[in-house]
Amino acid sequence: MILAQDPTLEDFGHDPWWLVLIKVVAVFVFLVVMTLFAIWYERRVVARMQVRPGPNRNGPFGLLQSLADGLKLAFKEDIMPKLADKAVFFIAPVISTVCAFTAFAIMPFGPMVSIFGTKTPLQLTDIPVAVLLVLACSGMGVYGVVLAGWASGSTYPLLGGLRSSAQMISYEVAMGLSIVAVFMTAGTMSTSGIVAAQAGGTKVHFLGLDLTAPSWYALLLLPSFVIYFVSAVGETNRAPFDLPEAESELVGGFHTEYSSLKFALFFLAEYINMVTVSALCTTLFLGGWRAPWPISLWDGANSGWWPLLWFTIKVLLLLFVFVWLRGTLPRLRYDQFMRFGWKVLIPANLIWILALSGIKTLQNSNTSRTQTLLWLGGALVVLMAVALLWPSKKETTPLTLAEQVEQRPAGSFPLPPLDLVVPVNPRAKRIAADRSAAGTDNDQPVGSGAKEA
């Protein structure tokens, strides 16, 4: 059986300059092509859900529609608002795009391969804290959104930028905590090391055969996998968490005043961030570039250039979930969104990390299996007792309208009464009286006021 040679940290930093240049260009081309494909992919999938064809004119199956849209944006008029800070207004989309491209530098595409006779990892680079680099780039990328909203000199972009900063703080914490469980299990923060840690398999007896199924962290660390993906949707401002650019409230959000290539850069950064979080999810929880079972039974499925195909397929499947959520779920209210991040995801993550730490401690100690089960059962009983004995919220009777008015702070805006009766339009009343005096048929509508009369 041919085994893939997993790259280690010692294998990086030895490539010649021309090979590094080839890898940089390859990563750039991969992200641009994936962006063009993801835009077409999203429009076709949503159209399928809504029982309509979607883009189907430009190119086979409409595949060139994304390219046509990009060229159209490039030739649009570039508008600069009078009240905008010109330097910051220009640099904001550049910050978002550069951070989006940089985060993909540590993604492992495959094992050791030979490129023009040089043995090299199918990965641009790797560092001992590679996953933290992705979090740092996503944290820096939000500066582009915040500065774009501030520099536009308009109210609604500013509100969108403020929303995005609060959203990043909330869901970056939940995403970071979900990755902690992976660090604890794999024992490393290197992306290539995390993929190698998922190489070991679980023994499965099937049809009289002893098979080995991949031990993906999505199965071993299911709560972390779910919390990570939910946080990733909120981190990338995707529906139903696209509050910084909610068109029903903020016109277009932080990019309302942008046009032409500057708007295209924000659009590009959003889709690259989607590909990045999907690739990171593949690396952390889905075995990375390793072939799924039962394809992994084939000798050589995890060697050569085949792993690049498995990696791309996994990323596309995760992108489908992004599109699926957009096509099915309505947008949340902002207070619901923030409450969900701070009061649900973060506490659940902390409890899961505490439980995982206890399990790891018991596994590393000399306790027997019976004692381990007793400890876990005791912890479960304590959690259930706390949940049952926790004081419930006292039921309060709803306040009447008069009581609500009395509790309003001084100087607040007056509230219209709930029993307000709109007076009849005098003009409609006069028209109705003239028609009745003339003996004409009053069945024809004469406006909203006539209907009320």
MONOR-V772879 format. One record per pair of residues at least 4 apart in sequence whose C-alpha atoms are under 8 Angstrom apart, sorted by the first residue. I is the first residue (numbers start at 1). GAP is how many residues later the second one is. Records with the same first field share a line. If there is no record, write none. Layout:
# MONOR-V772879
I = GAP, GAP
This chain:
# MONOR-V772879
1 = 298, 299
2 = 297, 298, 301
3 = 296, 297, 299, 300
4 = 107, 108, 296, 298, 299, 300
5 = 106, 107, 298
6 = 105, 106, 186, 190
7 = 4, 104, 105, 114, 185
8 = 4, 184, 185
9 = 117, 118, 119, 183
11 = 109, 110
12 = 108, 109, 113, 114
13 = 112
15 = 4, 5, 105
16 = 4
17 = 4
18 = 4
19 = 4
20 = 4, 104
21 = 4
22 = 4
23 = 4, 100, 101
24 = 4, 100
25 = 4
26 = 4
27 = 4, 77, 78, 97
28 = 4, 73
29 = 4
30 = 4
31 = 4, 70, 241, 244
32 = 4, 240
33 = 4
34 = 4, 238, 241
35 = 4, 233, 236, 237, 240
36 = 4, 30, 31
37 = 4, 26, 29
38 = 4, 233, 281
39 = 4, 27, 232
40 = 4, 15, 22, 23, 25, 26
41 = 4
42 = 4, 278, 281
43 = 4, 11, 12
44 = 4, 9, 10, 11
45 = 4, 278, 279
46 = 4, 8, 277, 278, 281
47 = 4, 5, 6, 7
48 = 4, 5, 6
49 = 278
55 = 6, 7, 8, 10
56 = 4, 5, 6, 7
57 = 4, 5, 8
58 = 4, 5, 6, 7, 10
59 = 4, 5, 6
60 = 4
64 = 4
65 = 4
66 = 4
67 = 4
68 = 4
69 = 4
70 = 4, 194
71 = 4
72 = 4
73 = 186, 187, 188, 190, 191
74 = 186, 187, 190
75 = 185
76 = 183, 184, 185
77 = 182, 183
78 = 180, 181, 182, 183
79 = 178, 179, 180, 181
80 = 4, 6, 177, 178
81 = 71, 72, 176
83 = 69, 70, 71
84 = 5, 67, 68, 69
85 = 4, 66, 67, 68
86 = 4, 65
87 = 4
88 = 4, 59, 60, 63
89 = 4, 58, 59, 62, 63
90 = 4, 172
91 = 4, 53
92 = 4, 51, 52, 53, 55, 56
93 = 4, 51, 52, 55, 169, 170, 172, 173
94 = 4, 50, 171
95 = 4, 45, 46, 48, 49
96 = 4, 44, 45, 46, 47, 48, 49, 169, 170, 173
97 = 4, 44, 168, 169, 171, 172
98 = 4
99 = 4, 38, 39, 41, 42
100 = 4, 37, 38, 41, 169, 172, 173, 176
101 = 4, 171
102 = 35
103 = 30, 31, 34, 35, 173
104 = 30, 172
105 = 18, 19, 20, 21
106 = 17, 18, 19, 20, 21, 24, 85
107 = 16, 17, 84, 172, 173, 176
108 = 14, 15, 16, 83, 84, 175, 180, 181
109 = 13, 14, 179, 180, 198, 199, 202
110 = 11, 12, 13, 179, 180, 194, 195, 197, 198, 201
111 = 10, 11, 178, 191, 192, 193, 196
112 = 7, 8, 9, 10, 192
113 = 6, 7, 8, 9, 191, 192
114 = 4, 5, 6
115 = 4, 5
126 = 4, 64, 65, 66
127 = 63
128 = 60, 61, 62
129 = 4, 60, 61
130 = 4, 59, 60, 61
131 = 4, 58, 59, 60
132 = 4, 57
133 = 4
134 = 4
135 = 4, 37, 41
136 = 4
137 = 4
138 = 4
139 = 4, 29, 33
140 = 4
141 = 4
142 = 4, 22, 23, 26
143 = 4, 22
144 = 4
145 = 4, 16, 19, 109
146 = 4, 12, 14, 15, 16, 18, 19, 108
147 = 4, 14
148 = 4, 9, 10, 13, 106, 107
149 = 4, 5, 7, 8, 9, 10, 11, 12, 13, 104, 105, 106
150 = 4, 7, 8, 11
152 = 5, 6, 105
153 = 5
154 = 4
155 = 4
156 = 4, 94, 95, 96, 97, 98, 100
157 = 4, 93, 95, 96, 97, 98, 99, 100
158 = 4, 95, 96
159 = 4, 85, 91, 94, 95
160 = 4, 83, 84, 85, 90, 93, 94
161 = 4, 83, 92, 93
162 = 4, 82
163 = 4, 80, 81
164 = 4, 73, 79, 80
165 = 4
166 = 4
167 = 4, 67, 68, 171
168 = 4, 67
169 = 4
170 = 4, 168, 171, 172
171 = 4, 60, 61, 63, 64, 170
172 = 4, 59, 63
173 = 4, 173
174 = 4, 53, 54, 57, 167, 171, 172, 175
175 = 4, 52, 53, 56, 57
176 = 4
177 = 4, 169, 172, 173, 176
178 = 4, 46, 47, 49, 50, 171
179 = 4, 45, 49, 105
180 = 4, 173
181 = 4, 40, 43, 172, 175
182 = 4, 5, 35, 39, 102
183 = 4, 5, 6
184 = 4
186 = 7, 8, 11, 12
188 = 5, 6
189 = 4, 5
190 = 4
191 = 4, 92, 93
192 = 4
193 = 4
194 = 4, 89, 90
195 = 4, 88, 89, 92, 93, 94, 95
198 = 16, 17, 18, 19, 89
199 = 15, 16, 88, 91
200 = 14, 15
201 = 11, 12, 13, 14
202 = 10, 11, 12, 13
203 = 7, 8, 9, 10
204 = 6, 7, 8, 9
205 = 4, 5, 6
206 = 4, 5
213 = 80, 81
214 = 73, 78, 79
215 = 4, 5, 72
216 = 4, 69, 70, 71
217 = 4, 5, 8, 67, 68, 69, 70
218 = 4, 6, 7, 67, 68
219 = 66
221 = 4
222 = 4
223 = 4, 126, 129
224 = 4, 125, 128
225 = 4, 56, 60
226 = 4
227 = 4, 118, 122
228 = 4, 53
229 = 4, 52
230 = 4
231 = 4
232 = 4, 45
233 = 4, 5, 6, 8, 89
234 = 4, 7, 8
236 = 34, 37, 38
237 = 4, 5, 6, 7, 8, 33
238 = 4, 84, 88
239 = 86, 87, 90, 91, 92
240 = 85, 86, 89, 90, 91, 92
241 = 90, 91, 96
242 = 4, 89
243 = 88, 89, 91
244 = 6, 9, 10
245 = 5, 6, 7, 8, 9, 10
246 = 4, 5, 6, 7
247 = 4, 5, 6
251 = 5
252 = 4
255 = 8, 11
258 = 4, 5
259 = 4, 5
260 = 4
261 = 4
262 = 4
263 = 4
264 = 4
265 = 4
266 = 4
267 = 4
268 = 4
269 = 4
270 = 4
271 = 4
272 = 4
273 = 4
274 = 4, 45
275 = 4, 40, 44
276 = 4
277 = 4
278 = 4, 37, 40, 41
279 = 4, 32, 36
280 = 4
281 = 4, 5
282 = 4, 5, 6, 7, 29, 32, 33
283 = 4, 5, 6
284 = 4
286 = 28
287 = 4
288 = 23
289 = 13, 18, 19, 21, 22
290 = 6, 11, 12, 17, 20, 21
291 = 4, 5, 10, 11, 16, 19
292 = 4, 18
293 = 4
294 = 4
295 = 6
296 = 5, 6
297 = 4
300 = 4
301 = 5, 6
302 = 4, 5
303 = 4
305 = 4
306 = 4
307 = 4
308 = 4
309 = 4
310 = 4
311 = 4
312 = 4
313 = 4
314 = 4
315 = 4
316 = 4
317 = 4
318 = 4
319 = 4
320 = 4
321 = 4
322 = 4
323 = 4
324 = 4
325 = 4
326 = 4
332 = 4, 5
333 = 4
334 = 4
335 = 4
336 = 4
337 = 4
338 = 4
339 = 4, 5
340 = 4, 5
341 = 4, 5
342 = 4, 5
343 = 4
344 = 4
345 = 4
346 = 4
347 = 4
348 = 4
349 = 4
350 = 4
351 = 4
352 = 4
353 = 4
354 = 4
355 = 4
356 = 4
357 = 4
358 = 4
359 = 4, 17
360 = 4
361 = 4
362 = 4, 5, 10
363 = 4
367 = 4, 5
368 = 4
369 = 4
370 = 4
371 = 4
372 = 4
373 = 4
374 = 4
375 = 4
376 = 4
377 = 4
378 = 4
379 = 4
380 = 4
381 = 4
382 = 4
383 = 4
384 = 4
385 = 4
386 = 4
399 = 4, 5
400 = 4
401 = 4
402 = 4
403 = 4
404 = 4
405 = 10
408 = 4
416 = 4
424 = 4, 5, 25, 28, 29
425 = 4, 24, 25, 28
426 = 4
427 = 4, 22
428 = 4, 18, 19, 21, 22, 25
429 = 4, 20, 21, 24
430 = 4
431 = 4
432 = 4, 10, 18
433 = 4
434 = 4
435 = 4, 5, 6, 7
436 = 4, 5, 6
445 = 5, 6
446 = 4, 5
447 = 4
448 = 4
449 = 4
